[in-house]
């Protein structure tokens, strides 16, 4: 008998392909969303990984120099099976005139080892040349032909920019500023630059495998470390943990959202299908089909639909990921295991989604199913089990959120899991609290005429139907508002923490001596600068160290402010005209290696101290790149002057958050599309279930326009109620998420922020989308003649 049920199910799919289009579309979008999330994030992670091991990726063997052996390179080149061996250097230096650091990597002489290509200009050839990454050049506001001075603890070098290299536009590109120099930068006769990490990159002739070649090299390597390129890569990847947890968390959150939204959409769509086939199922039952056969047939049909939708979803998701990877300059990486799991999830989701409709179908007696309409008493029955389960889920979710606020290594995961469980409980309880909101609207519409009153009453007559429509809107609005509140709050939190860590927007300092007269006025004239403060400075002996001190008005005369990393408790200051022993207070107002005292104390220590620093505040919407460029140009003629302050750090965080917001918006936009499509499906179900009711109203004299108006008012009420709950839930989720992520990033005092215009726009779009979704079902109901709708098939 199961064979017959399977044949009937597959015949139903072939005979009525239009019926399954909505379900296939829902599964395709959900699976595509999951596949795209996994692939995009895996590609971003692979791009990060590539940046770590790019220098050695094209070599067969890597020799990491841990001991000084100048002759080692020649010995390696003389080994049988070695085609080439080149030194690779890595260092880091600070850009003169600013507080920014740039990493230098040597460009291999062998073009086969070059892991990136040029976007503009040429590779550096001499010790005084450099190529910058495109994003780095943009941040430093430098072009080909410009000069940049880089210094470290032992050296300073002024280099001419000869080219720009491709860095792509991935999520984290440019956060670590990179550059490329010629090997002569380290090996030239006049160079004193020290490489922080040096390797010999070996390419074999192919006569011996990498393992065999590594064994030969190890015999002459002395105390230096020899590894195949793959072993070197694995070691570096195991050491590279920054950012990986963030991407795993993003994948978890996006996957959960996709499952939640897709599940709601698919369940509602299957409800429509089963409702459409209500009389067909009743006829099969009357002809002797058993409950098991009906259930089995629906499961087979769901499996077939799930396979079709999952296959199309994988194609869609990977295709979208390829486009995104190309646009962002990522390494397209398809995680085979995750993608296979996603496909399986799509099929399982389809099968599980038919459980409720199948159970509903077999519980209806055959004669009842053959009636033109369903039993209203059955539809109105309140499920106490669902209410209790919803309450348990929400309480469990709140408990997880509360545990996530504690000092636990799993705080972030607990918060995310708690939010997810609470969201499921909130959606499961829509049939409880949504009718309460709709009842409140019923009283307001009672005076607007019979059509409006009838529409208001219709929304509360079937709590299950209202809950299905409301749940789709709650999800759609909720995830958008969550993203908006989370992004705004994270920006506000990051800005507040950076303002605490870098209280001064811009500093122009001369660490020994006085700034030229008129410097402060020139800084004040730069567009974007709102105020300036001139500060006197000098150098003193501080507990045996030669440090710089600033005199800042308003500071306690009997106290020294020091950067927390100095860990000072008290300090004895000895200047040119006096000395003092004062307690030290950790305060980020003090720059690194600089102490802050009151103006009076500075005068006591050096009564001839001159203005050596200018602090400046900037407008909130200042063009940071342009401002930094003008400041660098201003201090360039001043030997030893440096531009610093918190503006650069704030710009880096803002750029990272903007890119993260762009990525999440791209992924969540699909979820919103799924949810809004679900609204149209549930409204279609509402009209389908009330075919005879609508026909009876028409027979009693209701005009087509009035019927359409009634359905439109219902859509407005349901959309407004669902939108209101979605905004409230999204605000809560966004704020809790901000607190959890802030804790993970060691931010203090999370700051709540919300854009009311954006939220109002979301609400308006959701209500309008709900109304638009009612247009086609309303037209279908209005076009059906009363006689045709009331006549049994």
Helices and strands as residue ranges (DSSP letters): H 2-15, H 17-53, G 54-56, E 61-64, H 72-77, E 82-95, E 101-107, G 111-113, E 118-121, E 129-133, H 134-140, E 147-151, E 156-165, E 178-182, H 184-187, E 197-204, H 210-218, E 225-228, H 229-239, H 244-276, H 278-286, H 291-328, H 336-363, H 366-369, H 376-380, H 384-404, H 411-428, H 430-445, G 446-448, H 450-461, H 463-501, E 506-510, H 519-524, E 529-542, E 545-551, E 559-562, G 564-566, E 570-574, E 579-586, E 594-597, H 599-605, E 610-618, H 624-635, E 641-644, H 647-689, H 691-699, H 704-744, H 756-783, H 786-790
